[in-house]
Amino acid sequence: MIMIEFITSNISTVLALAGTGILAGILAGLLGVGGGIVIVPVLYFLFQSFGVAEHSAMLVATATSLATIIPTSISSMRSHQIKGNVDLGLLKQWGMFILVGVLIGSWLVTQTEGHILTILFGVIASLAALNMLFRTGKSALFTELPHNNGQRAMATSIGFFSSMVGIGGGTLSVPMLTLFNYPAHKAVGTAAAIGLIISLPAALIMLFGGTTPIDAPAGTFGLVNLIGFICIVPLTVLFAPVGVFISTRLNAQKLKQVFAVVLLFTGLRMLYQSI
């Protein structure tokens, strides 16, 4: 009853959050991009349209995105594991260092100003877009992964920066691994498992350790907007196959380039708004 009353009194918010889930699901299936790289900027601008301050909007968008990644990464990981595309050996080697990066990054999110996260996301989104535009399909720069210390640094940085900006890890881990001649299909499959290592502890820290901004959107606990989580997750899962279906009928590579341009524009706009 309480939930029904909330929905009826905040129908525009619920519809907008549902639209975010649909968009994230279609793009994930269509282009193979992680939901976080879509969800964070959409929520960032959406919350501002509801009257939330820029820095508060980024904090809540980051935490909410990480919460939505938990169930989607579990589903994706299971699918890739069936196909044998999850590198358990690499996960054992990287897992603890990813977690250390996540714990540090998540704690910093609860302590830092939102505009710093906006700048960081803008930089990462812009670099990811440039990678899609100019590196997709190109040969690796290195023949193999670096030795232990190098891999530990990679794993820690993936956990740290992903948790700081609300992405699941695929945005950073896939291009980073393929840069070192790591098989692309295993990179994508292993990234799904990395997403769970990142999103679960990060979301919990931000839910229970974050202080809710006074202007946060309705339904926010800690830094996680639970209404957004409830609206986004099922629709993201439901509409991902729609994206896959569309991709079989259109030129996925061209669409990925268009998305990269939009992502670059979004990243630069976020940087401009903050700086």
Contacts in CASP RR format, 6 or more apart in sequence:
PFRMAT RR
TARGET T0000
AUTHOR 0000-0000-0000
METHOD contacts of the structure
MODEL  1
MIMIEFITSNISTVLALAGTGILAGILAGLLGVGGGIVIVPVLYFLFQSF
GVAEHSAMLVATATSLATIIPTSISSMRSHQIKGNVDLGLLKQWGMFILV
GVLIGSWLVTQTEGHILTILFGVIASLAALNMLFRTGKSALFTELPHNNG
QRAMATSIGFFSSMVGIGGGTLSVPMLTLFNYPAHKAVGTAAAIGLIISL
PAALIMLFGGTTPIDAPAGTFGLVNLIGFICIVPLTVLFAPVGVFISTRL
NAQKLKQVFAVVLLFTGLRMLYQSI
6 218 0 8 1.000
6 219 0 8 1.000
6 227 0 8 1.000
7 14 0 8 1.000
10 218 0 8 1.000
10 227 0 8 1.000
13 50 0 8 1.000
13 217 0 8 1.000
13 218 0 8 1.000
13 227 0 8 1.000
14 227 0 8 1.000
14 231 0 8 1.000
16 46 0 8 1.000
17 46 0 8 1.000
17 225 0 8 1.000
17 227 0 8 1.000
17 228 0 8 1.000
17 231 0 8 1.000
17 232 0 8 1.000
18 231 0 8 1.000
18 232 0 8 1.000
18 235 0 8 1.000
19 231 0 8 1.000
19 235 0 8 1.000
20 39 0 8 1.000
20 42 0 8 1.000
20 43 0 8 1.000
20 46 0 8 1.000
20 228 0 8 1.000
20 231 0 8 1.000
20 232 0 8 1.000
21 39 0 8 1.000
21 231 0 8 1.000
21 232 0 8 1.000
21 233 0 8 1.000
21 235 0 8 1.000
21 236 0 8 1.000
21 239 0 8 1.000
22 235 0 8 1.000
22 236 0 8 1.000
22 239 0 8 1.000
23 38 0 8 1.000
23 42 0 8 1.000
24 35 0 8 1.000
24 36 0 8 1.000
24 38 0 8 1.000
24 39 0 8 1.000
24 42 0 8 1.000
24 68 0 8 1.000
24 232 0 8 1.000
24 236 0 8 1.000
25 35 0 8 1.000
25 38 0 8 1.000
25 235 0 8 1.000
25 236 0 8 1.000
25 237 0 8 1.000
25 238 0 8 1.000
25 239 0 8 1.000
25 240 0 8 1.000
25 242 0 8 1.000
25 243 0 8 1.000
26 239 0 8 1.000
26 240 0 8 1.000
26 242 0 8 1.000
26 243 0 8 1.000
26 246 0 8 1.000
27 33 0 8 1.000
27 35 0 8 1.000
27 38 0 8 1.000
27 243 0 8 1.000
27 259 0 8 1.000
28 34 0 8 1.000
28 35 0 8 1.000
28 38 0 8 1.000
28 72 0 8 1.000
28 236 0 8 1.000
28 240 0 8 1.000
28 243 0 8 1.000
29 240 0 8 1.000
29 241 0 8 1.000
29 242 0 8 1.000
29 243 0 8 1.000
29 244 0 8 1.000
29 247 0 8 1.000
30 243 0 8 1.000
30 244 0 8 1.000
30 246 0 8 1.000
30 247 0 8 1.000
30 252 0 8 1.000
30 255 0 8 1.000
31 247 0 8 1.000
31 252 0 8 1.000
31 255 0 8 1.000
31 256 0 8 1.000
31 259 0 8 1.000
32 188 0 8 1.000
33 171 0 8 1.000
33 259 0 8 1.000
34 167 0 8 1.000
34 168 0 8 1.000
34 170 0 8 1.000
34 171 0 8 1.000
35 65 0 8 1.000
35 68 0 8 1.000
35 69 0 8 1.000
35 72 0 8 1.000
35 167 0 8 1.000
35 168 0 8 1.000
35 236 0 8 1.000
36 65 0 8 1.000
36 68 0 8 1.000
36 69 0 8 1.000
36 166 0 8 1.000
36 167 0 8 1.000
36 168 0 8 1.000
36 171 0 8 1.000
37 125 0 8 1.000
37 128 0 8 1.000
37 167 0 8 1.000
37 171 0 8 1.000
37 263 0 8 1.000
39 61 0 8 1.000
39 64 0 8 1.000
39 65 0 8 1.000
39 68 0 8 1.000
39 232 0 8 1.000
40 61 0 8 1.000
40 62 0 8 1.000
40 65 0 8 1.000
40 121 0 8 1.000
40 165 0 8 1.000
40 166 0 8 1.000
40 167 0 8 1.000
41 61 0 8 1.000
41 121 0 8 1.000
41 125 0 8 1.000
41 266 0 8 1.000
41 267 0 8 1.000
41 270 0 8 1.000
43 57 0 8 1.000
43 60 0 8 1.000
43 61 0 8 1.000
43 64 0 8 1.000
43 65 0 8 1.000
43 225 0 8 1.000
43 228 0 8 1.000
44 57 0 8 1.000
44 58 0 8 1.000
44 61 0 8 1.000
44 118 0 8 1.000
44 121 0 8 1.000
44 270 0 8 1.000
45 57 0 8 1.000
47 56 0 8 1.000
47 57 0 8 1.000
47 60 0 8 1.000
47 61 0 8 1.000
47 217 0 8 1.000
48 54 0 8 1.000
48 57 0 8 1.000
50 217 0 8 1.000
51 215 0 8 1.000
52 60 0 8 1.000
52 213 0 8 1.000
52 215 0 8 1.000
52 216 0 8 1.000
52 217 0 8 1.000
53 213 0 8 1.000
53 215 0 8 1.000
54 114 0 8 1.000
54 115 0 8 1.000
54 118 0 8 1.000
54 273 0 8 1.000
54 274 0 8 1.000
55 113 0 8 1.000
55 114 0 8 1.000
55 115 0 8 1.000
55 118 0 8 1.000
55 213 0 8 1.000
56 114 0 8 1.000
56 213 0 8 1.000
56 215 0 8 1.000
56 216 0 8 1.000
58 114 0 8 1.000
58 115 0 8 1.000
58 117 0 8 1.000
58 118 0 8 1.000
58 121 0 8 1.000
59 109 0 8 1.000
59 114 0 8 1.000
59 117 0 8 1.000
59 213 0 8 1.000
59 223 0 8 1.000
60 213 0 8 1.000
60 216 0 8 1.000
60 217 0 8 1.000
60 220 0 8 1.000
60 223 0 8 1.000
60 224 0 8 1.000
60 225 0 8 1.000
61 166 0 8 1.000
62 109 0 8 1.000
62 117 0 8 1.000
62 121 0 8 1.000
62 164 0 8 1.000
62 165 0 8 1.000
62 166 0 8 1.000
62 206 0 8 1.000
62 223 0 8 1.000
63 109 0 8 1.000
63 166 0 8 1.000
63 202 0 8 1.000
63 203 0 8 1.000
63 206 0 8 1.000
63 207 0 8 1.000
63 210 0 8 1.000
63 222 0 8 1.000
63 223 0 8 1.000
63 224 0 8 1.000
63 225 0 8 1.000
64 223 0 8 1.000
64 224 0 8 1.000
64 225 0 8 1.000
64 228 0 8 1.000
64 229 0 8 1.000
64 232 0 8 1.000
65 166 0 8 1.000
65 167 0 8 1.000
66 163 0 8 1.000
66 166 0 8 1.000
66 168 0 8 1.000
66 198 0 8 1.000
66 199 0 8 1.000
66 202 0 8 1.000
66 203 0 8 1.000
66 206 0 8 1.000
66 224 0 8 1.000
67 199 0 8 1.000
67 203 0 8 1.000
67 207 0 8 1.000
67 224 0 8 1.000
67 229 0 8 1.000
68 228 0 8 1.000
68 229 0 8 1.000
68 232 0 8 1.000
68 233 0 8 1.000
68 236 0 8 1.000
69 166 0 8 1.000
69 167 0 8 1.000
69 168 0 8 1.000
69 195 0 8 1.000
69 196 0 8 1.000
69 198 0 8 1.000
69 199 0 8 1.000
69 203 0 8 1.000
70 196 0 8 1.000
70 199 0 8 1.000
70 200 0 8 1.000
70 203 0 8 1.000
71 233 0 8 1.000
71 237 0 8 1.000
72 233 0 8 1.000
72 236 0 8 1.000
72 237 0 8 1.000
73 168 0 8 1.000
73 192 0 8 1.000
73 193 0 8 1.000
73 195 0 8 1.000
73 196 0 8 1.000
73 199 0 8 1.000
74 196 0 8 1.000
75 237 0 8 1.000
76 189 0 8 1.000
76 192 0 8 1.000
77 86 0 8 1.000
77 189 0 8 1.000
77 192 0 8 1.000
77 193 0 8 1.000
77 196 0 8 1.000
79 192 0 8 1.000
80 86 0 8 1.000
80 188 0 8 1.000
80 189 0 8 1.000
80 190 0 8 1.000
80 192 0 8 1.000
80 193 0 8 1.000
81 193 0 8 1.000
83 185 0 8 1.000
85 185 0 8 1.000
85 186 0 8 1.000
85 188 0 8 1.000
85 189 0 8 1.000
85 190 0 8 1.000
86 186 0 8 1.000
86 189 0 8 1.000
86 190 0 8 1.000
86 192 0 8 1.000
86 193 0 8 1.000
87 186 0 8 1.000
87 189 0 8 1.000
87 190 0 8 1.000
90 190 0 8 1.000
91 190 0 8 1.000
91 193 0 8 1.000
91 194 0 8 1.000
91 197 0 8 1.000
93 151 0 8 1.000
93 155 0 8 1.000
94 151 0 8 1.000
94 152 0 8 1.000
94 154 0 8 1.000
94 155 0 8 1.000
94 158 0 8 1.000
94 194 0 8 1.000
95 155 0 8 1.000
95 194 0 8 1.000
95 197 0 8 1.000
97 152 0 8 1.000
97 155 0 8 1.000
97 156 0 8 1.000
98 155 0 8 1.000
98 156 0 8 1.000
98 158 0 8 1.000
98 159 0 8 1.000
98 194 0 8 1.000
98 197 0 8 1.000
98 198 0 8 1.000
99 159 0 8 1.000
99 197 0 8 1.000
99 201 0 8 1.000
100 156 0 8 1.000
101 156 0 8 1.000
101 157 0 8 1.000
101 159 0 8 1.000
101 160 0 8 1.000
101 163 0 8 1.000
102 159 0 8 1.000
102 160 0 8 1.000
102 162 0 8 1.000
102 163 0 8 1.000
102 197 0 8 1.000
102 198 0 8 1.000
102 201 0 8 1.000
102 202 0 8 1.000
103 201 0 8 1.000
103 205 0 8 1.000
104 160 0 8 1.000
105 159 0 8 1.000
105 160 0 8 1.000
105 163 0 8 1.000
105 164 0 8 1.000
105 202 0 8 1.000
106 163 0 8 1.000
106 201 0 8 1.000
106 202 0 8 1.000
106 205 0 8 1.000
106 206 0 8 1.000
107 205 0 8 1.000
108 164 0 8 1.000
109 117 0 8 1.000
109 163 0 8 1.000
109 164 0 8 1.000
109 202 0 8 1.000
109 205 0 8 1.000
109 206 0 8 1.000
109 223 0 8 1.000
110 205 0 8 1.000
110 206 0 8 1.000
110 209 0 8 1.000
110 210 0 8 1.000
110 211 0 8 1.000
110 223 0 8 1.000
115 274 0 8 1.000
117 164 0 8 1.000
117 165 0 8 1.000
118 270 0 8 1.000
118 271 0 8 1.000
118 273 0 8 1.000
118 274 0 8 1.000
119 270 0 8 1.000
119 271 0 8 1.000
119 274 0 8 1.000
119 275 0 8 1.000
120 161 0 8 1.000
120 164 0 8 1.000
120 165 0 8 1.000
121 165 0 8 1.000
121 166 0 8 1.000
121 267 0 8 1.000
121 270 0 8 1.000
122 266 0 8 1.000
122 267 0 8 1.000
122 268 0 8 1.000
122 270 0 8 1.000
122 271 0 8 1.000
123 271 0 8 1.000
124 161 0 8 1.000
124 165 0 8 1.000
124 167 0 8 1.000
124 171 0 8 1.000
124 172 0 8 1.000
125 263 0 8 1.000
125 264 0 8 1.000
125 266 0 8 1.000
125 267 0 8 1.000
125 270 0 8 1.000
126 263 0 8 1.000
126 264 0 8 1.000
126 267 0 8 1.000
126 268 0 8 1.000
126 271 0 8 1.000
128 171 0 8 1.000
128 175 0 8 1.000
128 263 0 8 1.000
129 260 0 8 1.000
129 261 0 8 1.000
129 263 0 8 1.000
129 264 0 8 1.000
129 267 0 8 1.000
130 260 0 8 1.000
130 264 0 8 1.000
131 175 0 8 1.000
132 256 0 8 1.000
132 257 0 8 1.000
132 259 0 8 1.000
132 260 0 8 1.000
132 263 0 8 1.000
133 257 0 8 1.000
133 260 0 8 1.000
133 261 0 8 1.000
133 264 0 8 1.000
135 175 0 8 1.000
136 253 0 8 1.000
136 256 0 8 1.000
140 178 0 8 1.000
140 179 0 8 1.000
140 180 0 8 1.000
140 181 0 8 1.000
140 182 0 8 1.000
141 179 0 8 1.000
141 180 0 8 1.000
142 179 0 8 1.000
142 180 0 8 1.000
142 181 0 8 1.000
143 180 0 8 1.000
143 181 0 8 1.000
144 180 0 8 1.000
144 181 0 8 1.000
145 151 0 8 1.000
145 177 0 8 1.000
145 180 0 8 1.000
145 182 0 8 1.000
146 154 0 8 1.000
146 180 0 8 1.000
154 176 0 8 1.000
157 172 0 8 1.000
158 169 0 8 1.000
158 172 0 8 1.000
158 173 0 8 1.000
158 176 0 8 1.000
158 194 0 8 1.000
158 198 0 8 1.000
159 169 0 8 1.000
159 194 0 8 1.000
159 197 0 8 1.000
159 198 0 8 1.000
161 172 0 8 1.000
162 168 0 8 1.000
162 169 0 8 1.000
162 170 0 8 1.000
162 171 0 8 1.000
162 172 0 8 1.000
162 195 0 8 1.000
162 198 0 8 1.000
163 198 0 8 1.000
163 202 0 8 1.000
166 202 0 8 1.000
168 191 0 8 1.000
168 194 0 8 1.000
168 195 0 8 1.000
168 198 0 8 1.000
168 199 0 8 1.000
169 191 0 8 1.000
169 194 0 8 1.000
169 195 0 8 1.000
169 198 0 8 1.000
170 188 0 8 1.000
170 191 0 8 1.000
170 192 0 8 1.000
170 194 0 8 1.000
170 195 0 8 1.000
173 187 0 8 1.000
173 190 0 8 1.000
173 191 0 8 1.000
173 194 0 8 1.000
174 184 0 8 1.000
174 187 0 8 1.000
174 188 0 8 1.000
174 191 0 8 1.000
177 186 0 8 1.000
177 187 0 8 1.000
177 190 0 8 1.000
177 191 0 8 1.000
178 184 0 8 1.000
178 187 0 8 1.000
203 224 0 8 1.000
206 222 0 8 1.000
206 223 0 8 1.000
206 224 0 8 1.000
207 221 0 8 1.000
207 222 0 8 1.000
207 223 0 8 1.000
207 224 0 8 1.000
208 222 0 8 1.000
209 222 0 8 1.000
209 223 0 8 1.000
210 222 0 8 1.000
210 223 0 8 1.000
211 222 0 8 1.000
211 223 0 8 1.000
212 220 0 8 1.000
212 221 0 8 1.000
212 222 0 8 1.000
212 223 0 8 1.000
213 220 0 8 1.000
216 223 0 8 1.000
216 225 0 8 1.000
217 225 0 8 1.000
217 227 0 8 1.000
218 227 0 8 1.000
219 225 0 8 1.000
219 226 0 8 1.000
219 227 0 8 1.000
219 228 0 8 1.000
220 226 0 8 1.000
247 255 0 8 1.000
END
